[in-house]
Each structure stands twice: as C-alpha cells, then as structure tokens.
Amino acid sequence: MFKNPLKLSLLMIGIFIIGVVATQTFKDGIDVSGFIRLVEWATLYVLPWIFLYWFVKYVKMKK
C-alpha cells in the first residue's frame, strides 16, 4: 500500500498526534469544544490543500 516510507511515517505521526489531542481533550473533561474547533480548523484549512495536491497529481497522471 505504502511504497514510500516517508508517506507511511507521516501517516503514523498524524495518527499519533490526533490520538494524543483526542485523548487529552476527553481526559480533561467532557468539554469537547476544543476538539471540535480543531476538527473544524482541519476541514477548513488543511483538507482543501490535501485535496488539491491529490487532484493535481491525478491530472498530471492522466496526461
């Protein structure tokens, strides 16, 4: 699935960071507004850039 070890390591680091943030958010109490703000920020600012990267890569592959 992952032929490039850099992609695999970045995926593992991302999952670790998400896990730590989620664990700390739920450990500190029931207030999940910080976690919800983090998810909203990721969907507004990070995911469009990831989508754009994969879309450009797909278009270049089709040429």
Phi, psi and omega in degrees: 000307179252103179277337181261119181296336178294318179297318180296317180293321177295322177296316180294320178295318178298315179296321179297315181296316178299319179296317180295316180297315180296317180297314181294323180295314183282336179287323183289341179155187183280346181293106182254015182295326177294319178293320179295319177297322177296317178294318178298318179297318180296319181288332180278322190246327185267312185299322177299324178291323177295316178298317180298319178300311181292326179293316178296320178297320179295316181295318178296325179292326182287336182288000000 
